[in-house]
Amino acid sequence: MATYEFKLPDIGEGIAEAEIVAWHVAVGDVVEEDAPLADLMTDKATVEMTAPVAGRVVRLTGEVGEQVAIGSILAVFEVEGEAALEEAPAPVVEVAPVEAAQVVKPDPVPTPVEATPEPAPVAAAASEPEPAPAERHRVLASPAVRQRAKDLGIDLAEVKAAADGRVRHADLDAFLTYNAGGGYRAAGATRGDEQVKVIGLRRRIAENMAAAKRAIPHFTYVEEIDVTKLEALRADLNATRGAKPKLTMLPLLITAICKTLPDFPMINARYDDEEGMVNRSGAVHLGMATQTDAGLMVPVIRNAEARNVWQLATEIVRLADAARSGKAKSDELSGSTLTITSLGPLGGIATTPVINRPEVAIIGPNKVVERPVFRDGQVVAAKLMNLSISCDHRVVDGWDAASFVQALKRLIETPALLFVE
């Protein structure tokens, strides 16, 4: 027998190290060549490493959450042969955006054993649960959902998942509701204390947010905007849309933002701290903050200023679905020049969003509410929305931010102007 040392190859993007976010094997496992070995995370993508040879795993380097340098030993295999193998060419790796199921450390895969004949069916004893098939280890779910299911003693394979095959907290709630007599702990029962290691995308979010707050002197400006006419326009457009996608408020807001930005170039920009340089962007590459099971991701609508409302609506849905399903490409998650973040119906009264560094501004529309207002001495119902903008005070002055929002407000409150060249 001989040993084979597999060193972490250069996986591109000019990186020097990668974070281990999941092991798919354990020491002692026998694996085939090209079998999944581990997932490693770069800036915003995971790289799936596969076994370069067939053999038995005798050593793994690093725990989940640790950084591994390029060129260092990742795994050691015991292989057939009398002499130690020379290092083979680096295996082809597949790059995929960070996705919740990829950052979960699976249960150890048992060492293969000789198959035995299946016994004849017998009456199942109530205390003897049926053994879970191997594929149950690959149920798609976020780390939080997996931990909750573990705490409740629920086999995720028994939970009916959403259409995309991913089990979410809502699916666990439904399972508990319909299995109240099955011995599972009630959904509202007290949970024990727990420690959750911050790894993968959650670690990246923590590092980026901390760096943004340390480096950027934020200020936030909030204005109330009457969206009554804009909502009426949206309803009319949807009523006659035909085969076009249904419009939400977001494509119309993005259109207004893109029409306002040319007069405020310092807001559609990126700040290079090291060079002391502000790079103003002619095109609007709009980041769209999107909540996923793995955490907050920001897919980018390229050249948003060149798209009409229907094209924007289509791209918003496509990018959001790609981010949530883990299918967004690396170049769809980088390069934004301005970000918009909205909590939709959870929008609240006002937000103070954190800037997506190295950008210099982020816009946060809040929930639309209907309230009585005075118009021409009469009390009428109006649909109102607060809009927040956080800016980098090193680059954007308060007057400029307020002027930008007032210009944006004029377009939103007079939506016919959105379609005037």
Order of alpha helices (4+ residues) and beta strands (2+ residues): beta-beta-beta-beta-beta-beta-beta-beta-beta-beta-alpha-beta-alpha-alpha-beta-alpha-alpha-beta-beta-beta-beta-beta-beta-alpha-beta-beta-beta-alpha
